[in-house]
Amino acid sequence: MFPGISYAQVQNQKARIGFIGTGGRGRSHLKNLLLRDDVKIPAICDINPVALQKAKRMMDEQGFEAPVTYGDNAYSYLNMLEKENLDGVIISTPWLWHTRMSVAAMKAGVYAGVEVSAANTLQECWDLVNTYEETGVPVMILENVCYRRDVMAVLQMVREGLFGELIHARCGYQHDLRAVKFNNGKQKHGGGVEFGENAINEASWRTEHSLYRNGDLYPTHGIGPIGNMFDINRGNLFTSLVSIATKSRGLHDYIVNHPEGGPEHPNAQLRWKLGDIVTTTISTARGESIVLTHDTNLPRPYSLGFRVQGTGGITEFDYHTRRIYIEGAGSSHRWEEMDAYLEKYDHPLWEKYGDYAEGSGHGGMDFFVDHAFVEVVKRQLPAPLDAYDAAAWSAITPLSERSVANNGAPQDFPDFTRGRWMKRENNFAPGDDY
Ligand SMILES: NC(=O)c1ccc[n+]([C@@H]2O[C@H](COP(=O)([O-])OP(=O)(O)OC[C@H]3O[C@@H](n4cnc5c(N)ncnc54)[C@H](O)[C@@H]3O)[C@@H](O)[C@H]2O)c1
């Protein structure tokens, strides 16, 4: 139990969970929570009345009591945290709001569940850790890819030593986001080459990061799962990274070639700072390397490009191709299909909840991240993906920006655990509970 919230507040009661941000992602969390009978949603907050209305309608349709709504201004969430006696809050807002909203929640005694990434600067990473340590109220980074079925099966393989001693991993965020970064202010995906105040949803805030920043802007979908497998902050630590970025062509070409854009469009005159491919190599305290790719501006099918490699074998897996090589198991020098391994090492959580989870979003993994959050809030347990994870994973962005800006110069990671990584145990999803 953590000291920041009184046990009586939640014991034998439904968890009282509020929402800050009810845009696309906030409503997908909401959809999952509305299927549970152990939560109440007393209040929601969004500065966009349309997003608030949509969330209210969803609650009404599921027979939930109408929530108190907040959103008169960008700081209305502070009123909600102060007045609503919440146990937990799910934060699904633009990146620049994540840390200050999480910090405010912890200070108000409210368990924070924050979307990815959790922080933008090293100072924000420290703010998450320091506020957690000062208040005793946890923050959980809601990294759903950690709960993907194949990712969890590979985690089981790692834990059972199938790959021997781990040596190397690859991962990343390789997702053609051009139709997310631009729209026409009416439809969410595609249609138009506008961003900022002329656009809606992610194009209204995410795209500016590509204009002004050059680094790995979205590291956690790749590094979260690998961090768990490599015991980061729990027996292991990221020590340093180097990053290089290619030239930037993808966003400019998209604008020029789009039917609603063209070479004379004002956005075709912009110089995008984000390199199309940013490659980061991380070193760890135990002597492994991890290569992380950020690739969001070019035409390509989606892929997180996982590879996990050790002294006993290797796997490379994605949604479409999954292969494995374990020394002594199949024919030498030949990949095996992974299906039998995925079945044998299916994580107990997926064995238990898999059928139910399938419809919950992103192939089922969203059920598990929301389930974990509700369970730890209800039971007042530490976060399975905690302030130290949020800080170490999110720190990749500012460190990679610095490295890129300095010709690939190595950047040291702070030890956000202040030495406790040596003794902390890996407690991510140990069984079939959450
Ligand atoms: N884990 C995943 O698979 C996944 C998927 C999509 C998005 N995300 C993340 O979720 C977050 C939200 O993304 P989205 O797609 O929902 O974006 P969105 O633009 O659709 O929604 C963001 C919402 O936040 C609201 N908002 C902005 N500032 C606010 C403030 N000060 N107070 C209250 N509300 C405010 C906006 O009005 C909007 O409704 C981002 O961090 C994104 O990276 C994660």
The ligand as a Gaussian input file, in Angstrom:
#p B3LYP/6-31G(d) Opt

LIG

0 1
 N       -0.884000       4.252000     -26.416000
 C       -1.411000       4.402000     -27.624000
 O       -1.583000       3.435000     -28.384000
 C       -1.830000       5.767000     -28.065000
 C       -2.658000       5.926000     -29.176000
 C       -3.057000       7.222000     -29.525000
 C       -2.603000       8.302000     -28.782000
 N       -1.794000       8.096000     -27.709000
 C       -1.342000       9.230000     -26.872000
 O       -2.477000       9.738000     -26.188000
 C       -2.360000      11.150000     -26.020000
 C       -3.594000      11.825000     -26.594000
 O       -3.671000      11.552000     -27.982000
 P       -5.069000      11.629000     -28.777000
 O       -4.885000      10.830000     -30.006000
 O       -6.183000      11.327000     -27.886000
 O       -5.061000      13.191000     -29.162000
 P       -6.363000      14.088000     -29.400000
 O       -5.848000      15.351000     -29.968000
 O       -7.389000      13.298000     -30.144000
 O       -6.936000      14.331000     -27.922000
 C       -6.298000      15.124000     -26.977000
 C       -7.385000      15.797000     -26.145000
 O       -6.768000      16.534000     -25.088000
 C       -7.550000      17.722000     -24.915000
 N       -6.759000      18.711000     -24.190000
 C       -5.702000      19.433000     -24.638000
 N       -5.239000      20.229000     -23.672000
 C       -6.021000      20.031000     -22.589000
 C       -6.064000      20.593000     -21.276000
 N       -5.171000      21.508000     -20.872000
 N       -7.024000      20.168000     -20.424000
 C       -7.934000      19.244000     -20.809000
 N       -7.944000      18.683000     -22.048000
 C       -7.001000      19.084000     -22.925000
 C       -7.908000      18.126000     -26.339000
 O       -8.984000      19.023000     -26.383000
 C       -8.223000      16.789000     -26.968000
 O       -9.588000      16.465000     -26.885000
 C       -1.049000      11.512000     -26.691000
 O       -0.036000      11.545000     -25.742000
 C       -0.789000      10.388000     -27.661000
 O        0.581000      10.233000     -27.950000
 C       -1.414000       6.846000     -27.342000

